[in-house]
Amino acid sequence: MTFAPPTPRTVLVTGGNRGIGLAIAEEFLALGHRVAVTARSGQGPEGSLTVTADVTDAASLDAAFSEVEAAYGPVEVVVANAGITRDLLLVRMTEEDFTDVIDTNLTGAFRVVKRASKGMMKARFGRIILVSSVVGLLGSSGQINYSASKSGLIGLARSVTRELGSRGITANVVAPGFIESDMTSVLPEETQAAYKKSIPAGRFSTPSEVAKVITWLASDDAAYISGAVIPVDGGLGMGH
Ligand SMILES: NC(=O)c1ccc[n+]([C@@H]2O[C@H](COP(=O)([O-])OP(=O)(O)OC[C@H]3O[C@@H](n4cnc5c(N)ncnc54)[C@H](OP(=O)(O)O)[C@@H]3O)[C@@H](O)[C@H]2O)c1
């Protein structure tokens, strides 16, 4: 069996200054790609280009894409990773708590995909990867806003697949389970222990394990995978 070296691509990762986004950017860099990250604060990993953008602001995203295109050429791989939580039980969740999370996690991904699709359609090549969550499939008490936003990404990716699939563009969803990051370290100890008990793998994952699946989805080997939801959850979401 022979292994071809990966085709170097221009990659943009949103929220690449920390957590899972940082690991995704590092993994693409290690494979020899041209990597840019968006950040509201801080920097992407050494060797990447950091551009400022807020995914709730289409104009800032447009400027960020233009900056990346000027430096590295059209964006060929985009990873919509930026996301937030605002966990509250339904009785306490305000409409603003709901719409703010949707605006970042779902409408934010729409803005990123819409801007990225321009260059991808022209090039007749593109890899769109949306970072969802196991709770988008399972639901989660206290996360009605978050799980709704993460389920929405599946409809987004599948509809993009139907619209743009014939132009060499794939759109896939990665659904991580519990990953060691700032987002999960704020959970109370007892909650973390209860979650670990329910995960068949018996442990949380690392950002790097998610990143490796994403770089593979962007690779030439995954050209015929589109509209898929790939779990990286140690079996937590099985059957959903
Ligand atoms: N950790 C988990 O267990 C887990 C599980 C399933 C799915 N996920 C998903 O994985 C993704 C990354 O999560 P993480 O654990 O790495 O979270 P994190 O450590 O909290 O990092 C979130 C990233 O998103 C960025 N971001 C948030 N709002 C933004 C906005 N309006 N515009 C631009 N960037 C924004 C943050 O930028 P700043 O630094 O500027 O705030 C940061 O870079 C999220 O979509 C999350 O829902 C995480």
The ligand as an SDF file (V2000), in Angstrom:
LIG
                    3D

 48 52  0  0  0  0  0  0  0  0999 V2000
  -15.1870   20.9430   25.1620 N   0  0  0  0  0  0  0  0  0  0  0  0
  -16.0940   20.0390   24.8700 C   0  0  0  0  0  0  0  0  0  0  0  0
  -16.2870   19.0820   25.6180 O   0  0  0  0  0  0  0  0  0  0  0  0
  -16.8940   20.1270   23.6180 C   0  0  0  0  0  0  0  0  0  0  0  0
  -17.7380   19.0570   23.3310 C   0  0  0  0  0  0  0  0  0  0  0  0
  -18.4970   19.0990   22.1710 C   0  0  0  0  0  0  0  0  0  0  0  0
  -18.3970   20.1690   21.3280 C   0  0  0  0  0  0  0  0  0  0  0  0
  -17.5730   21.2070   21.6250 N   0  0  0  0  0  0  0  0  0  0  0  0
  -17.5360   22.3110   20.6840 C   0  0  0  0  0  0  0  0  0  0  0  0
  -16.1990   22.5100   20.2490 O   0  0  0  0  0  0  0  0  0  0  0  0
  -15.9870   23.8800   19.9280 C   0  0  0  0  0  0  0  0  0  0  0  0
  -14.7690   24.3970   20.6750 C   0  0  0  0  0  0  0  0  0  0  0  0
  -15.0110   24.1990   22.0520 O   0  0  0  0  0  0  0  0  0  0  0  0
  -13.8720   24.3430   23.1670 P   0  0  0  0  0  0  0  0  0  0  0  0
  -14.1450   23.2970   24.1720 O   0  0  0  0  0  0  0  0  0  0  0  0
  -12.5250   24.4480   22.5490 O   0  0  0  0  0  0  0  0  0  0  0  0
  -14.3350   25.7430   23.7770 O   0  0  0  0  0  0  0  0  0  0  0  0
  -13.4900   26.9530   24.3790 P   0  0  0  0  0  0  0  0  0  0  0  0
  -12.2120   26.4570   24.9660 O   0  0  0  0  0  0  0  0  0  0  0  0
  -14.4700   27.6600   25.2500 O   0  0  0  0  0  0  0  0  0  0  0  0
  -13.1550   27.8300   23.0780 O   0  0  0  0  0  0  0  0  0  0  0  0
  -14.1680   28.4200   22.3340 C   0  0  0  0  0  0  0  0  0  0  0  0
  -13.5750   29.1550   21.1770 C   0  0  0  0  0  0  0  0  0  0  0  0
  -14.6390   29.7830   20.4450 O   0  0  0  0  0  0  0  0  0  0  0  0
  -14.3180   31.1660   20.3020 C   0  0  0  0  0  0  0  0  0  0  0  0
  -15.5190   32.0000   20.2250 N   0  0  0  0  0  0  0  0  0  0  0  0
  -16.5820   32.0220   21.0510 C   0  0  0  0  0  0  0  0  0  0  0  0
  -17.4690   32.9480   20.6500 N   0  0  0  0  0  0  0  0  0  0  0  0
  -16.9630   33.5170   19.5310 C   0  0  0  0  0  0  0  0  0  0  0  0
  -17.4020   34.5380   18.6490 C   0  0  0  0  0  0  0  0  0  0  0  0
  -18.5520   35.1850   18.8230 N   0  0  0  0  0  0  0  0  0  0  0  0
  -16.6180   34.8640   17.6010 N   0  0  0  0  0  0  0  0  0  0  0  0
  -15.4290   34.2550   17.3990 C   0  0  0  0  0  0  0  0  0  0  0  0
  -14.9540   33.2880   18.2040 N   0  0  0  0  0  0  0  0  0  0  0  0
  -15.7060   32.9310   19.2610 C   0  0  0  0  0  0  0  0  0  0  0  0
  -13.5080   31.4990   21.5390 C   0  0  0  0  0  0  0  0  0  0  0  0
  -12.8180   32.7090   21.3460 O   0  0  0  0  0  0  0  0  0  0  0  0
  -12.3410   33.6280   22.6130 P   0  0  0  0  0  0  0  0  0  0  0  0
  -11.0820   33.0140   23.1300 O   0  0  0  0  0  0  0  0  0  0  0  0
  -12.1650   34.9580   22.0110 O   0  0  0  0  0  0  0  0  0  0  0  0
  -13.4710   33.5680   23.6100 O   0  0  0  0  0  0  0  0  0  0  0  0
  -12.6090   30.2740   21.6130 C   0  0  0  0  0  0  0  0  0  0  0  0
  -11.5710   30.3740   20.6850 O   0  0  0  0  0  0  0  0  0  0  0  0
  -17.2770   24.6150   20.2910 C   0  0  0  0  0  0  0  0  0  0  0  0
  -18.0760   24.7800   19.1520 O   0  0  0  0  0  0  0  0  0  0  0  0
  -17.9440   23.6490   21.2570 C   0  0  0  0  0  0  0  0  0  0  0  0
  -19.3300   23.8150   21.2980 O   0  0  0  0  0  0  0  0  0  0  0  0
  -16.8130   21.2110   22.7560 C   0  0  0  0  0  0  0  0  0  0  0  0
  1  2  1  0
  2  3  2  0
  2  4  1  0
  4  5  1  0
  4 48  2  0
  5  6  2  0
  6  7  1  0
  7  8  2  0
  8  9  1  0
  8 48  1  0
  9 10  1  0
  9 46  1  0
 10 11  1  0
 11 12  1  0
 11 44  1  0
 12 13  1  0
 13 14  1  0
 14 15  2  0
 14 16  1  0
 14 17  1  0
 17 18  1  0
 18 19  2  0
 18 20  1  0
 18 21  1  0
 21 22  1  0
 22 23  1  0
 23 24  1  0
 23 42  1  0
 24 25  1  0
 25 26  1  0
 25 36  1  0
 26 27  1  0
 26 35  1  0
 27 28  2  0
 28 29  1  0
 29 30  1  0
 29 35  2  0
 30 31  1  0
 30 32  2  0
 32 33  1  0
 33 34  2  0
 34 35  1  0
 36 37  1  0
 36 42  1  0
 37 38  1  0
 38 39  2  0
 38 40  1  0
 38 41  1  0
 42 43  1  0
 44 45  1  0
 44 46  1  0
 46 47  1  0
M  CHG  2   8   1  16  -1
M  END
$$$$
